[in-house]
């Protein structure tokens, strides 16, 4: 299992819409997340910043992320989410949400 922390900003005025969508995530999206070996997934909000935490339980994260990205309903969901989000300028090339470095963990 690999833990991931990621960050992104919301565009000003987008928080209410973002919360509303995430109060009722489309079932196909939740199913695809699970199918792609992602669990224990949370998104936190503070001052227009989002932090996500999830655990990956598969053996090929790149293949699972590619499978998720190819999913038509996920593409629809992302098309709705993308205009609400403002990626961090310091993200790596190819990232939308910026992957964060884990510096501490306690079980």
Buried (B, 14 or more C-beta within 10 A) or exposed (E): EEEBBBBBBBEEEBBEBBEEBEEEEBEBBEEBBEEBBBEEBEBEEEEBEBBBBBEBBBEEBEEBBEBBEEBEEBEEBBEEBEEBBBBBEEBEEEEEBBEBEEEEEEE
